[in-house]
Amino acid sequence: MKFDYAIVIPVYQGRHRLIALIPEIQKWDIKIVIVDDGSSDGIRADDFDPNITLLTHEINRGKGAALQTGLNWLKGNGFSHAITMDADGQHAPESIGSFLETSKSSPQSLIYGRRNIKGSAMPLDRRFSNIVTSALLSLFVGTRIYDSQVGFRLYPLKQDSLWTINEDGFQFESAIFFRAKKLAIPLKWVEIPVIYGNESSHMDYINDTLKFVKLLMTSIVKDI
């Protein structure tokens, strides 16, 4: 199998952190695609190396929509796999090697990062939310999901139906597990560190929790 990897980074109002992150990712000599999801903080193509592709949403459409834009672009341009990373510095670039190594031994698998959140620097509300959603997803999907909310993943790009999902926001990454089950795509995980600073989250925990519950209920009555 031919391996042609790329990195997809969705970003919303994160220009300064993204500019600091990109040189660390470039050490891996992998194609980078940035999807600006309607930011107003001045992200522009000349912020980055000319070999980096910047795709832009004119308005904020949500993280799921940004990821789908990046994954579709990569599949359309002949890439075999995409690693997705957040722009806020919570995903350590040195972990990219673990994803590549696991993918090459299991090329058809969806690979996600597993953080050891017990006793970590992750804020208590996010820790609780992750534990609960991971447990519920494991129950509904029928496979142990260790970290439902992590955005550090590696997608095989052979079947675009894996990510063609009617979920534009943060629920997209949970819905992916249902779609992987439906398509019989194996799940693998790699250990990644927990990194948290003083960055703010764009998640609305009340509304996003309600949307997550709706996602679970939808999975009962129909395929996602």
C-alpha positions, 0 to 999 in steps of 0.5 A: 500500500502506498502511504502518503500522509498529511496533517489537518489543523482546524482553527478558529481564532487561534492565529498566534498559537498556530503560528508557534505550533507549525514549525514544530510540526514541519520537523516531520516533513509532512504536508500541512493543511490548515482550515480556517473556520471563519476566524476574525483574528487575521489568519492569512496564507503569508503567515505560513510556508508556501507549501502549507495549504490554507483553506478558508470558511467565510463564516464559522461553521464548526469544528466538524465542518472544518475537519470535513473540508480538510479531509475532503481536500486531502482525499481529492488530492490523492493522500492516503491518510490524514492526521488531525490536530488541534491548533491550541498546542494541546497535541504534542507534535512528537506524538506524530511518530506513534500515529505513523508507526501504528498506521503502517502496521494497521493501515486501514484503522482509525487511530486516536490518541489516548490521554491518561486524564486521571490526576492530570492538568485537564480541568475538572469539568472537561475531565468529568465530561470526557469520562462520561462521554467515553463510557457512554460511547463505549456502551453504544458503539460496543467497543471500548472507547478510551478518549472520546473527545480527543481530536488527535487522530489518524484517518484512513482516507479510502472511504470518505463515508467515514467522515461524511457526517451531518455533524458540524460541531464538536459532536463530529468526533464522537459520531466518527466512532459510530461510522467506523463501526458501521463501516467495520473500520478497526479502531486503534489507539496510541498514548499521548500526553495531556497538555493544558495551559490557560487556553480557553475552549470554544465548547459550550458544555451545556449545549454540546452535552445536550447535542451529545445526548441527541447523538446517542438517541439518534444512534438508537433509531437509525444509523449515523 
